[in-house]
């Protein structure tokens, strides 16, 4: 199983980023996927989750209305569109297969002026 996140970077408050997670090594279309984040000195937290077909989606309260999770099962990729970013969103963002113990390497998101 391999999960490769990309799309992170430095963005100003109020800006947007789109994260991608390319998956391989398993039948992507049959698994729910999740995005987590970990800020310095804090525990890793669940940000968003999407079911295998994309029909069920959940968000942490802190990102509702600003972040959108989606997936493309033909491309084995899950996305996280992040809008209206603020400094509290600064963290390393990871994707994960919901029920399997595999993590990507993470992508750094820094929100700063």
Secondary structure, DSSP 8 states (H G I E B T S, - for coil): -EEEEE--EEE-TT--EEEEEEEESS-GGGS-EEEEEE-TTS--EEEEEE-TTS--EEE-TTTTTTEEEEEETTTTEEEEEE-S--GGG-EEEEEEETTSS-B---EEEEE--
